[in-house]
Amino acid sequence: MRLLRSTDLALRILMRLAVTADATPATRQVAADMDVPYTHAAKVVAELQHLGLVDARRGRGGGLALTAKGRTASVGAVVRTFEGEGDVVDCEGTAGMAPCPLNSACRLRGALRRAQEAFYAALDPITIDELVAEPTGVLLLGISRGPAAG
């Protein structure tokens, strides 16, 4: 299974903010630290803010901060939210593709759905704070260019 780029970035942003509790980096800074386009990071930050995982303030003295909910967020829940509902494979056919001829009697779709849920279930008990435990937290601080890297 492959995660969407936005899912990967959401997790990395949450991890980055979890280790910089004493600083509030701007979205541009986080995007630069993660080596991703600002516009992509801004969309992800907006969704994280909507979910209550990140506090984002504009202007002087503003920046991004991880909320208490963000610290204890389940990695599985974050991944589910960013990946969205849907099957691993497109059996119905889209973008000029015909529906799968096995669609009415296929066992693969159910097996893949169960595997997908097992993947999420394995991530459910893990929190963002657990992801940044040593030695990861030190490495995250090393890639930060903001005040917390000092």
C-alpha positions as CSV (number, residue, x, y, z in Angstrom):
1,M,0.0,0.0,0.0
2,R,1.3,3.4,-0.9
3,L,0.3,6.6,1.0
4,L,-0.7,9.8,-0.7
5,R,1.9,12.6,-0.6
6,S,-0.5,14.7,1.5
7,T,-0.8,11.9,4.1
8,D,3.0,11.5,4.3
9,L,3.4,15.3,4.6
10,A,0.7,15.5,7.3
11,L,2.5,13.0,9.5
12,R,5.9,14.7,9.0
13,I,4.4,18.1,9.8
14,L,2.8,16.7,13.0
15,M,6.1,15.0,13.9
16,R,8.1,18.2,13.2
17,L,5.8,20.3,15.4
18,A,5.8,17.7,18.2
19,V,9.6,18.3,18.7
20,T,9.4,22.1,18.5
21,A,7.1,22.9,21.4
22,D,9.0,26.0,22.3
23,A,8.8,27.5,18.8
24,T,6.1,28.3,16.3
25,P,7.5,27.9,12.8
26,A,5.7,29.4,9.9
27,T,4.2,27.2,7.2
28,R,6.9,28.4,4.8
29,Q,9.6,27.3,7.2
30,V,8.1,23.9,7.7
31,A,7.7,23.5,3.9
32,A,11.3,24.4,3.5
33,D,12.4,22.1,6.2
34,M,10.4,19.2,4.6
35,D,11.6,20.2,1.1
36,V,8.1,20.4,-0.3
37,P,6.2,23.2,-2.1
38,Y,4.7,25.8,0.1
39,T,1.3,25.5,-1.5
40,H,1.2,21.8,-0.8
41,A,2.2,22.3,2.8
42,A,-0.4,25.1,3.2
43,K,-3.2,22.8,2.1
44,V,-2.1,20.1,4.5
45,V,-1.7,22.6,7.4
46,A,-5.2,23.9,6.7
47,E,-6.7,20.4,6.9
48,L,-4.7,19.7,10.1
49,Q,-6.0,22.9,11.6
50,H,-9.6,22.0,10.6
51,L,-9.1,18.6,12.4
52,G,-7.9,20.5,15.5
53,L,-4.5,18.9,15.4
54,V,-2.6,22.1,14.7
55,D,-3.0,25.7,15.8
56,A,-2.1,28.1,13.0
57,R,-1.8,31.9,13.6
58,R,-1.0,34.5,11.0
59,G,1.1,37.6,11.3
60,R,3.9,38.7,13.6
61,G,4.3,36.2,16.4
62,G,2.2,33.7,14.6
63,G,3.2,30.3,13.3
64,L,2.2,26.7,13.8
65,A,1.9,24.8,17.0
66,L,0.8,21.3,17.7
67,T,-2.4,21.1,19.9
68,A,-2.8,18.7,22.8
69,K,-5.2,16.7,20.5
70,G,-2.4,16.6,17.9
71,R,0.1,15.2,20.4
72,T,-2.2,12.3,21.3
73,A,-3.7,11.8,17.8
74,S,-3.8,8.3,16.5
75,V,-1.6,7.8,13.5
76,G,-4.2,5.4,12.1
77,A,-6.9,8.1,12.4
78,V,-4.7,10.7,10.7
79,V,-3.9,8.3,7.9
80,R,-7.6,7.3,7.4
81,T,-8.6,11.0,7.3
82,F,-6.0,11.9,4.7
83,E,-6.4,8.8,2.6
84,G,-10.2,9.1,2.5
85,E,-12.7,6.4,2.2
86,G,-12.4,4.1,-0.7
87,D,-11.1,0.8,-2.0
88,V,-7.5,0.0,-2.7
89,V,-8.4,-0.8,-6.3
90,D,-11.0,0.9,-8.6
91,C,-13.3,-1.9,-9.6
92,E,-16.0,0.4,-11.0
93,G,-13.8,1.9,-13.7
94,T,-13.0,5.6,-14.0
95,A,-11.0,7.9,-16.2
96,G,-11.8,6.1,-19.4
97,M,-11.3,2.6,-17.9
98,A,-14.1,0.0,-18.2
99,P,-15.4,-1.6,-15.0
100,C,-13.6,-4.8,-14.0
101,P,-15.3,-7.8,-15.6
102,L,-14.9,-9.8,-12.3
103,N,-16.7,-7.0,-10.3
104,S,-19.9,-9.0,-9.6
105,A,-18.1,-12.1,-8.2
106,C,-14.7,-10.9,-7.1
107,R,-13.0,-12.0,-3.9
108,L,-10.0,-9.8,-4.4
109,R,-11.8,-6.5,-3.5
110,G,-12.9,-7.9,-0.1
111,A,-9.4,-9.3,0.7
112,L,-7.8,-6.0,-0.2
113,R,-10.3,-4.1,2.0
114,R,-9.5,-6.3,4.9
115,A,-5.8,-5.8,4.4
116,Q,-6.3,-2.1,4.2
117,E,-8.2,-2.1,7.5
118,A,-5.5,-4.3,9.1
119,F,-2.9,-1.7,8.0
120,Y,-4.9,1.1,9.7
121,A,-5.6,-1.0,12.8
122,A,-1.8,-1.5,13.2
123,L,-1.4,2.3,13.2
124,D,-4.3,3.1,15.5
125,P,-2.5,2.6,18.8
126,I,0.5,4.7,17.8
127,T,0.4,8.4,18.7
128,I,2.2,11.4,17.2
129,D,4.2,11.8,20.5
130,E,5.3,8.1,20.3
131,L,6.6,8.7,16.7
132,V,9.0,11.4,17.9
133,A,10.5,9.5,20.8
134,E,14.3,9.1,20.7
135,P,16.1,8.9,18.4
136,T,13.6,10.4,15.9
137,G,13.1,13.6,17.8
138,V,16.7,14.5,17.7
139,L,16.9,13.9,14.0
140,L,13.8,16.0,13.4
141,L,15.4,18.9,15.3
142,G,18.4,18.5,13.1
143,I,16.5,19.2,10.0
144,S,14.7,22.2,11.4
145,R,16.1,25.5,10.3
146,G,14.0,27.5,12.8
147,P,14.7,28.7,16.3
148,A,14.3,25.3,17.9
149,A,17.2,23.9,16.0
150,G,19.5,26.4,17.7
